[in-house]
Amino acid sequence: MSYHVYVTRAEFWAENDGAEITVDEWMEQINNDPDLALDERNGPCFAVLSESRDSTQAWLDWSEGNVYANYPNRTLQRKMLQIADRL
C-alpha cells in the first residue's frame, strides 16, 4: 500500500488555486538545502535526500503548486516539515 504526503499552502492540496508553491520557490529550496539534491532523471523538479541518492523512498517532487512524496520515511517526513516551515 502506498500514500502521498503533500507540502501545500492550501487547506486541501488539490484545491490550491491562489495558494500555489511556485516552481521557483521549490527550486530555491533544493538549491539552498544541503540535504537535497536535484535528480532530473525523474523529472525537472525531482529531488532526493543527498544521503540517499539511490533510495527510491527518499524523494520529493513538485507538481501543480505542491511538493509531495510517496510513502516518505521518517527522515523524509522531518525534511518535509522543515520545508513546510520555510515555505
C-alpha positions in Angstrom: 0.0 0.0 0.0 1.2 3.5 -0.8 0.2 7.0 0.0 1.3 10.6 -0.8 2.2 13.3 1.7 2.0 16.9 0.5 3.6 20.2 1.4 0.9 22.7 0.4 -0.3 26.2 1.3 -3.9 25.2 0.8 -6.4 23.6 3.1 -6.6 20.7 0.6 -3.7 20.1 -1.8 -5.9 19.6 -4.8 -7.7 22.9 -4.3 -4.7 25.2 -4.1 -5.7 27.9 -6.6 -4.1 31.1 -5.4 -2.0 29.3 -2.8 0.5 27.5 -5.0 4.1 27.0 -4.2 5.9 28.2 -7.3 8.4 26.1 -9.2 11.0 28.9 -8.5 10.3 28.6 -4.7 10.7 24.9 -4.9 14.0 25.1 -6.9 15.3 27.7 -4.3 14.6 25.1 -1.6 16.6 22.5 -3.4 19.4 24.8 -4.2 19.7 26.2 -0.6 19.2 23.0 1.3 22.4 20.8 1.6 20.2 17.8 2.3 18.5 18.0 -1.0 19.9 17.2 -4.5 18.2 17.7 -7.8 17.8 14.4 -9.7 16.4 15.3 -13.1 16.4 11.7 -14.3 12.9 11.5 -12.9 11.8 15.0 -13.8 12.9 18.6 -13.8 11.7 19.3 -10.2 12.6 15.9 -8.7 14.8 16.0 -5.6 16.3 13.3 -3.4 17.8 13.4 0.0 21.6 13.8 -0.6 22.4 10.9 1.7 20.2 8.5 -0.2 20.6 9.3 -3.9 19.9 5.7 -4.8 16.9 5.2 -2.5 13.5 5.1 -4.1 11.8 6.2 -0.9 13.6 9.4 -0.1 12.4 11.7 -2.9 10.3 14.8 -3.3 8.7 16.2 -6.4 6.8 19.4 -7.3 3.6 19.3 -9.2 0.8 21.8 -9.7 1.9 24.1 -6.9 2.6 21.4 -4.3 5.6 19.4 -3.1 4.9 15.8 -2.4 6.5 12.4 -1.7 5.2 8.9 -2.0 5.4 6.8 1.2 8.0 9.0 2.9 10.2 7.5 5.6 10.7 9.3 8.9 13.8 11.2 7.8 12.0 12.5 4.7 8.9 13.4 6.8 11.1 15.5 9.1 12.6 17.2 6.0 9.1 17.9 4.6 8.2 19.6 7.9 11.3 21.8 7.6 10.4 22.7 4.0 6.8 23.4 5.0 8.0 25.7 7.8 10.3 27.6 5.3 7.6 27.9 2.7 
